[in-house]
Amino acid sequence: MLYSLMGIQIVTNNQIAQTQNDEYSFKSVITIPDILGVWKGDKGIETVRLYGDNTGIVVLSTGKTFKVKYQIIKDTLIVEQNQKNFPEMYVTSNFTLATAKIIAQKARPQKWIFKLSDSGQLLIGIKESIYVSVSGSQVTVDNTYVREAVWTKIK
């Protein structure tokens, strides 16, 4: 009910898969050369650089970076945070450094599950992330939050 009041929709993997299939065609097999390069990230992410050794670097909108690793399973790319959370990942105009420290301790690692468009220019799927609510000094982190995500290839 809270998500509904705030205009946030919880989306299941099946719903995203259905949406993707209605709007895009996807490669039936993804290879490392298909995904190498620089991608424009979604909310809060400036760019993501994926390397040939199954690693990468995420550059946040704040300029801070964190490491990721990825794996390809047939037609699916899974990108996962590959280091511990740090408070600067969560500092925004809404969250002070003190609040961000609490979030960093409670938050699960970020994870994206993508399909690659036939054009090779879009990664479309979901992000397993967090939803944070603050009430006074109480910080709650929902580690079951999932939302849609899209990355666009820029290099």
Secondary structure, DSSP 4 states (H G I P E B T S, - for coil): -HHHHTT-----HHHHHHHHHHH--B-SS--HHHH-EEEE-STTEEEEEE-TTSEEEEEETTS-EEEEEEEEETTEEEEEE-S---GGGT--SS--HHHHHHHHHHPPPPEEEEEEBTTSSEEEEEEE--EEEEETTEEEEETT-EEEEEEEE--
